[in-house]
Amino acid sequence: MSDNENEYKSPVYNVKAVPVEKVVANDYNPNVVAPPEMKLLEISIWEDGFTMPCVCYYDKEADKYILVDGFHRFTVLKTSKRIYEREKGLLPVVVIDKDLSNRMGSTIRHNRARGTHNIELMSHIVAELDKAGMSDQWIMKNIGMDRDELLRLKQISGLAELFADADFSIPQPKPAYIPIPENDDEVKSE
């Protein structure tokens, strides 16, 4: 084996055109894009084309590509008729081969480098990684957060877990206190 065969090759050098119907979203992406930014993304893809491939994990058994990064680009291809037609329904993807915990880490790293996150979903991811046996150090390193942020997200997810099986309802508001006048003359003079 030559030294060139052992060299690392980034996934971006193996972009594939995949039918969008073979691509599915993951259920752990906490990145949120507002409607005006989604419209801007659609315009950007229309004007410039796809300039970045989506990142996927290939599930051989299901013959599906599971998104790790690129959900909003994927959504634009599925929802914009003009882009779908121009691209012939093909989404540019690169494939990474990682287990679920590492794919979650990849998704968060991709997102944190450029966007904002839904706190509830982030706390859910932290809880899932914790349940999967990932250490605090692994989570901090692979998701790019400090100890305080991890603690806050664990507290949020812990509180949600504490109340997950609780049967409770929001109480009805108490009637407002209305003072009763001592005599009718006061009521008439007001």
C-alpha positions in Angstrom: 0.0 0.0 0.0 1.4 3.4 -0.9 1.3 6.5 1.3 -1.4 8.0 -1.0 -3.8 5.2 -0.3 -3.7 6.0 3.4 -4.2 9.7 2.9 -7.4 11.1 4.3 -9.9 12.3 1.7 -12.6 14.7 2.7 -16.2 13.6 1.8 -16.6 16.7 -0.4 -14.5 15.1 -3.1 -17.1 12.4 -3.6 -20.3 14.4 -4.2 -23.2 12.3 -5.5 -26.4 13.3 -7.2 -29.1 11.5 -5.3 -32.9 11.4 -6.1 -34.5 13.6 -3.4 -37.0 10.8 -2.8 -34.2 8.6 -1.4 -33.3 11.3 1.2 -34.9 11.6 4.6 -34.6 14.1 7.4 -33.1 13.1 10.7 -35.3 13.6 13.9 -32.7 15.4 15.9 -31.8 18.6 14.0 -32.4 21.6 16.3 -31.6 24.3 13.7 -34.5 26.6 12.9 -34.7 28.9 9.9 -37.4 31.7 9.7 -39.6 32.0 6.6 -37.8 35.1 5.2 -34.4 33.2 5.4 -36.0 30.1 3.8 -37.2 32.4 0.9 -33.7 33.8 0.6 -32.2 30.3 0.5 -34.6 29.4 -2.3 -33.5 32.5 -4.2 -29.9 31.8 -3.5 -30.2 28.2 -4.8 -32.1 29.5 -7.9 -29.6 32.2 -8.6 -26.3 30.4 -7.7 -27.3 26.7 -7.8 -26.3 24.3 -5.1 -22.9 25.5 -3.9 -22.7 23.1 -1.0 -23.7 19.4 -0.9 -25.9 18.1 1.9 -24.2 15.7 4.3 -25.8 12.3 4.7 -25.4 8.9 6.3 -26.4 6.0 3.9 -28.6 3.4 5.5 -28.0 0.3 3.3 -30.9 -1.7 4.7 -33.5 1.0 4.0 -31.6 2.3 0.9 -32.1 5.8 2.2 -29.8 8.8 2.8 -30.4 10.2 6.2 -29.5 13.9 6.5 -26.8 15.0 8.9 -26.6 18.6 7.5 -28.5 20.4 4.8 -32.1 20.0 5.8 -33.1 23.4 4.6 -31.4 22.9 1.2 -33.2 19.5 1.0 -36.5 21.2 1.8 -36.0 23.9 -0.9 -35.4 21.2 -3.5 -38.6 19.4 -2.4 -40.8 22.5 -2.2 -39.6 24.7 -5.0 -41.0 23.4 -8.3 -38.6 25.5 -10.4 -35.5 24.2 -8.6 -36.8 20.6 -8.5 -37.4 20.7 -12.3 -34.0 22.4 -13.1 -32.1 20.0 -10.8 -34.1 17.0 -12.2 -35.0 16.1 -8.6 -31.4 15.3 -7.7 -29.8 16.5 -4.5 -26.0 16.9 -4.2 -24.9 14.9 -1.2 -21.7 13.6 0.4 -21.8 10.5 2.6 -20.2 10.1 6.0 -20.1 6.8 7.8 -20.7 7.4 11.5 -22.8 5.9 14.3 -25.9 7.9 15.5 -24.2 9.7 18.4 -21.4 10.9 16.1 -23.9 11.9 13.4 -25.7 14.0 16.1 -22.4 15.6 17.0 -21.7 16.3 13.3 -25.2 17.9 12.8 -24.7 20.2 15.8 -21.2 21.2 14.7 -22.4 22.1 11.3 -25.3 24.1 12.6 -23.5 25.9 15.4 -20.9 27.2 12.9 -23.6 29.2 11.2 -26.9 29.4 12.9 -29.2 29.4 15.9 -30.8 26.5 17.7 -34.0 25.6 19.3 -33.2 25.2 23.0 -35.8 22.5 23.5 -34.4 20.3 20.7 -30.8 21.0 21.9 -31.7 19.8 25.4 -33.3 16.7 23.9 -30.1 15.9 21.9 -28.0 16.3 25.1 -30.4 14.0 26.9 -30.2 11.4 24.1 -26.4 11.6 24.0 -26.3 11.2 27.8 -28.6 8.2 27.6 -26.3 6.7 24.9 -23.5 6.8 27.5 -21.6 9.7 26.1 -19.6 11.5 28.7 -19.9 15.2 29.4 -16.4 15.7 28.0 -17.4 13.9 24.8 -20.5 16.0 24.5 -18.7 19.3 25.2 -15.9 18.5 22.7 -18.1 17.1 19.9 -20.9 19.6 20.1 -18.7 22.6 20.9 -20.2 23.8 24.2 -18.8 24.7 27.5 -19.6 23.1 30.9 -22.2 25.8 31.9 -24.1 25.4 28.7 -24.1 21.7 29.0 -25.3 22.0 32.6 -28.2 24.3 31.5 -29.3 22.0 28.8 -29.1 19.0 31.1 -31.2 20.9 33.6 -33.8 21.7 31.0 -34.0 18.1 29.7 -34.0 16.9 33.3 -36.9 19.0 34.2 -38.8 17.8 31.2 -38.1 14.2 32.1 -39.3 14.8 35.7 -42.7 15.9 34.5 -43.0 13.6 31.5 -45.2 11.1 33.3 -46.9 13.6 35.6 -50.6 14.1 35.1 -51.2 17.8 35.7 -53.2 20.6 34.3 -53.0 24.3 34.4 -55.4 25.6 37.1 -58.3 27.9 36.2 -57.6 31.5 37.0 -59.0 32.7 40.3 -61.8 35.2 40.1 -60.6 38.8 40.3 -61.2 40.5 43.7 -63.9 43.1 43.3 -64.5 45.0 46.5 -68.1 45.2 47.5 -69.2 48.7 48.5 -70.6 49.1 52.0 -73.7 50.9 50.8 -75.5 51.6 47.6 -74.8 55.4 47.8 -71.1 54.8 47.1 -71.9 52.8 44.0 -74.2 55.5 42.6 -71.8 58.3 43.2 -69.0 56.7 41.2 
